[in-house]
Amino acid sequence: MLVEAAVDTFDDAVAALAEGVDRIELCGPLHDGGTTPALELIHRVMSHTRTPAPVRTSVHVLVRPRAGDFVYDRAEILQMHTDVEAARLAGAAGVVTGALTPSGSVDVEAMAGLVRAARPMRVGFHRAFDHVSDQFEALEALVSLGVDLILTSGAAPTALEGADRLRALVERAGDRIGIIAGGSITSANVAELVARTGVRQVHGRAFRGLQRTCRT
């Protein structure tokens, strides 16, 4: 099992590293769903992962220019490219982003450009995926774009409520793209979630104790 911690402060990043999580998703304030974190925070966290010795935990940076919907204009897409480049130069292992069309499909043009800008970093598609009109169609679009990971609750309020859809997405994805389950996951419910869905990657803000539970 791979455990990803969603954090929006330096102290939480340090706590996640102490927990031994596999990956950190570094975000701006999570009270509104998270936005691109401040460059200062990115650099501070990246520096901490290298000092005094490198750690195995990788850092993915959220790239989301604002709260609200996931339909972006040209200026916002350009800002996302700037933020992707900043994350790459800071040494992040990946970025997590997403863009949709007004009709609720993956914005293939915008995502293609962001994927190209991000390489060689990994690219994840965030929970904009839970707002698409057809998740299976969206999954295929993201596979074709070379996206590495999808974060989703299965289009439900919580991952447990979306367990049936998550299982179907895991089966559809196979080894073509990683499915990360997210949505109110804790050490108290992660075992049930994994048993019901077959996911091998989980994401949570309540990351304390999650890694230990997943190892047992």
N, C-alpha and C positions, 0 to 999 in steps of 0.2 A: 504493500500500500504506500502511496505517496500522499503526504499531507502538505497542503498549502495554507499558509496563514495570511489572512487579509489584515493589513495594519495601516494606520494612517499617522503614526507618531514614531519618533525615534525610540522612545522607551518601549513601545510595543514591539518594534523590530528587534530590539535587544532581547526582550522576553521571548520572542519567537525563536531566536537563535539559541537561547538557553534551553528551550524545550526540545531542540534538535529537529525542528520541522525540516522538511525537504526543500521547501520553496516558500518564499515570501512574495506576496503581491503587494507592492508598495503603492499606496493610494493617497490622494488628498482626502479631505474630511469625508468620512463614511456615513455621516448622519443623513446625507442626501444622495446616497448611492455611490459616492466616490467620484473624484475628478482627478486630473493629472496632478501629482504632488509637486510641491515647490522644488526647484532645482537644488536648492540648498539641502533639503531633506534627502534627495536622491544621493547627492555626493556624500553626505554624512553617513548614510546607511552603507553605501558601497565601501567607504573607507573603513567602517567598522568590521565589515566582513573580511577585510584583508589584514587587519591588525589585531593582535600581534602575529597571527598566523592565519592563512586562508582557511575558511570553513567550507563544508560541503554544501551548505544551503545556498541555493541560487536565488537571485532576485529578478522578478518580473515587475515592470513599471506600468501602472495603469495610464493609458492615454485616452482621456475623455475631456474635451475642452470645456464642458459645462454640464450642469445637471439638467434633467428634463428628458426630452425624447432623444432619439438617436439618428434623426434626419439632419444632416449638416450641410451648410452652404459652403461655397468655395473658400471663403476666408477661414472658416472653421477647419476645413480639410487641410489647408495650408498650415494652420497652427498645429494640427496633429502631426504633420510631417516634421515640423520644427521640433516638437516634443519627442518624437521617435528618435530623431538624430541626437538630441540631448541625452536620451537614455542610453543610446549606443555608445556615445563618447564617454559617458560616465562609467561604462563597463558592465551595464546590466546584461543579464543572460537572455532577457526577452522583454517583450511588451505585450500588453493586453489591451485590445481596442475593439471597436465595432462601429459599423455604420449601416443604416437601413434606408430603403427608399420609402417615399410616402405611402406606398401600397403594402408595406410590411415585408418586403423581401430584402435579402442581403444586397447592399449597394456594391455590386461587383466591381464597378469602375473605381470607386473610392478605395475599396479594400485591396484591389490589385496594386494600386499605387503605394499603399501603406505597407503591404507585404514586401514589395521591392525595396522600399526605403529602409525597412527593418533588418534585412539580411546583413550579416549571418545570424542575427538574434532569432530566437524562437518567437512565434506569433500566436497569441491566444485571442479568441473571440469571446468577449465578456457576455454578461447576461442580457444584452440586447437580443441574444438568441431566444430568450423567453418571450419576446415581443414580436417574433416573426409570425406570419400567417400560416406557414407550413414548415415545421421543424425538420422534416425529412428532406424536403427540397433544399432548405437552407444548409443542412449538413452536406449535401452533395455539392452545393456551390462552394462551400468553404474547403472541401477536399480538393476541388478542381483548382482553387486558388493557392493551394499549398499551405493553408493555415494548419498549425500543429495541434491546437487545443481548443476545446469548446467548454465554457463554463455554463452550467445550466441547472435549474431545479426541475427540469421536465415541464416547464411552463405552468408550474403550480406555486402556491405561496411558499411552500417548503419542499425540500428535497424528498422527505418521506411521503408527502402527499403526492408528489410526482414520481413515485418509485416505479410504477408500471411504465410510464413513458421513458424514464431513464433507462430501464432495462432494454426497451425497444431501441433506444438510441445507441446504447452500448453494442447491441447485436448488429445494428446497421453499420456502425462505424468500423467494427472489426479492428484491424491494426492500421487502418488508414488515417485515423485522426483520434486524438485522445479526448475522452469525455471526462470532465471534472464535475462531480456533483457538488452543488453549493445551495445553501438555503437553510439556515437554522440548524446546521449540523453541530453536534456536541459529542463529547466523550460518552454521554449517556445513550445516544441513539445511533452512533456511527456503525456499530456491529450489525444492527438490524438493517440499516440502509444498505450496507455492502452485501448482506445475504440476499436482500430482495432485488438488488439491481445488478450486481456483478461489476460495479464500478471499481476501478483500481486507483482512482485519484479523488481526493476529497478536499474541500475548501471551506474554511470557516473563520469567522471573527472570534468565536469562542474556541481558540486553538489550544488553550491550556489543558493538558491531559490527553489531547487527541492523539498525539504521536504514540504515547505509551499504550493507549487502548488499541491502536491499530497494530501494534507489535505483538499483542497477545492473541 
